[in-house]
Amino acid sequence: MFNVGFSEALVICIVALVVFGPKKLPEIGRALGRGLREFRKAASDVMEGAEEDTKDGTQGKDR
């Protein structure tokens, strides 16, 4: 998706460290991790629901 090499990632990390400070970075990382985890879980639930609807033949129909 994004073609980010080591040097670009290092610059991004240094800028984040300067902007947010060393005390806030772990909190921001945890919050981003939780957000990504919730997003993946929700996307997985939607995909499973769509697969079940397709198997049941109820795609696009009211139950």
N, C-alpha and C positions, 0 to 999 in steps of 0.2 A: 504494500500500500504506500508507505512512505519510504523513500530511499534515504535513510539516515545512517551515516557512517559513524565510526567511533569518535572522530574529532567533532562532528556536529553534536552528537549526544553529550560529549564532554562540555562543550560551550553552553548547551541548554542547561545542564546541571549546575554549572558555575553561575549562570545568570539567575537561576532559581534560588541558589544558595544566597546570593547577594540580595535579591529582592525580598525573599521570605525569611531569611535567617535560619540558623541551624536548629533552633528550637521548634519552629513551625513545620519544617520539612517532613518529619516523621508523621505528624498529624495529617498533613495534606496527603501523604502517600497512603495512609490507612483509609482516609475518606475516599480517595480514588479507587482503591482496591475494593472497598465495600460497594461502591457504586457500580463498578464493572461486574462484580459478582452478582449483584441484584439484576443488572441488565441481562447477563447471560442466563440467569435462572428464569427470568420472565420470557426471554426469547425462546428458551427451551420448552417452557410450558405452552407457549403459543404454537410452536411447531408440533408438539405432541398432540395438542388439541386438534390441529388441522389434520394430522395423520389419522386420528381416531374418526374424525368426521368423514374423511375420504373412505376409510374402511367401512364405515357404517352406511355409506351412501347418502349421507345427510348434508353434503356440501351445498351450501346456499339455500337450504330449505329450513323452514321453521320446525322445531321439534315438537 
